[in-house]
Amino acid sequence: MKDDMLQPDALTWTASRTEGLSRMTAFTPSMGRLYASQRNYDLGPEKRGNVSILSPYIRRRLVTEEEVVRVALANHSPAEVEKFVQEVFWRTYWKGWLEHRPTAWIDYKQRRDTVLASLDRRQSKAVTAAEEGRTGIECFDAWADELVETGYLHNHARMWFASIWIFTLHLPWQLGADFFLRHLLDGDPASNTLGWRWVAGLHTKGKHYAAQGWNVAKFTHQRFHPTDLNETAEPLEEAFDASEAKPIRDVTRYDPALPTVLLITDEDCQPETLGLDLPALRGVVTVQTSAERSPLPVSDGVARFDREALADAGSRVGGGTAMTMPRGRDLADHVRRADATQIVIGFVPQGPTRDWLDSILPDLTAADITLAEVQREWDAAVWPHATAGFFKVKKKIPRLIEELSLAS
């Protein structure tokens, strides 16, 4: 494989917008033909030049999807960057799909907690062995180690890993999804949960992903040659039905006249581009909710990246107070001490941060504090089309690019 696949700094993570923009600029020449032809190859943790490594930054919107697509189209023809642009829209599709079906997130959490509580000694040892890379399946163990050590896995490796976890090791998919969410720096509740459901055959009923040894060998450039995979597995089945899409919930719009505290979470670390008009801004608060990802300990790498990303976001809007999953009463007291009656926050989609926010809403209401959310134009344009499979969004991409004025 070419030397330009080398990216020695790929696993040195600095959680800032400046770093995200630098990575985007560095990968811009490769967003076209190179990405389209090489993106499916997992060449190892030191050879990531065929993928952007932007996902931890896009996940927190240190760099936005809109920015990335705009840069791609400004430097390549639409045909050349079609695959790259589609992958950006995939992330938004997953989020929109989960907004239309929030019960899928609730169901995942409930089943995860039930499985954790019911594991017997044998099952617990099997899960631990998988997470510690001690299964005897060389590729799987290498990916488990890589995930824990670096906080990242190539997207193709994530699919293989999930398939082996579910169909070869016969472990509960919810615990695999939880393992990912605890360690992936780009761990997103929508793409992670729904990606695992898709591999298992639950997202699209009857359509699953069974890892094949030849496929692993080809797309790891012969690094691995697994021969003991369950390649003929049947898709999983479940009673939960997520077929019906519901309207996305309404949000409370903010009142520019009200004295306001701006609240920043890891769901949107670029508040300066939310188009806010807050002449009565009384303060800024950053809230870290990393620990809400799982009832089990979240990796130090994930917690550190969140903490640094939030500090970087706060610094760009004049600093602020850092809080970690504050109770509703504590946040309400802070807002009141700032002589504010309104909290403005970037839209918080389904996931751990939404769970935390919902838990404190009664205390905010009791303190007569309004919580207003601001949705980005990108999400407002794409999410209404994320009601079924990705194909519906894919067909709309040219029109969405035009509507959002993304092409130069």
HELIX and SHEET records of a PDB file:
HELIX    1   1 ASP A    3  MET A    5  5                                   3    
HELIX    2   2 ARG A   17  PHE A   27  1                                  11    
HELIX    3   3 THR A   28  SER A   30  5                                   3    
HELIX    4   4 ARG A   33  GLN A   38  1                                   6    
HELIX    5   5 SER A   55  ARG A   59  1                                   5    
HELIX    6   6 GLU A   65  ASN A   75  1                                  11    
HELIX    7   7 GLU A   82  HIS A  100  1                                  19    
HELIX    8   8 THR A  103  SER A  118  1                                  16    
HELIX    9   9 ARG A  121  GLU A  131  1                                  11    
HELIX   10  10 GLU A  138  THR A  150  1                                  13    
HELIX   11  11 ASN A  155  SER A  163  1                                   9    
HELIX   12  12 ILE A  164  THR A  168  3                                   5    
HELIX   13  13 TRP A  173  HIS A  183  1                                  11    
HELIX   14  14 PRO A  189  ALA A  200  1                                  12    
HELIX   15  15 GLY A  213  PHE A  219  1                                   7    
HELIX   16  16 PRO A  271  THR A  273  5                                   3    
HELIX   17  17 SER A  290  ARG A  293  5                                   4    
HELIX   18  18 ASP A  300  SER A  315  1                                  16    
HELIX   19  19 GLY A  328  ARG A  337  1                                  10    
HELIX   20  20 PRO A  352  ALA A  366  1                                  15    
HELIX   21  21 GLU A  377  VAL A  382  1                                   6    
HELIX   22  22 TRP A  383  HIS A  385  5                                   3    
HELIX   23  23 PHE A  390  GLU A  403  1                                  14    
SHEET    1   A 5 THR A 321  THR A 324  0                                        
SHEET    2   A 5 LEU A 281  GLN A 288  1                                        
SHEET    3   A 5 THR A 260  ILE A 264  1                                        
SHEET    4   A 5 GLN A 342  GLY A 346  1                                        
SHEET    5   A 5 THR A 370  VAL A 374  1                                        
END                                                                             
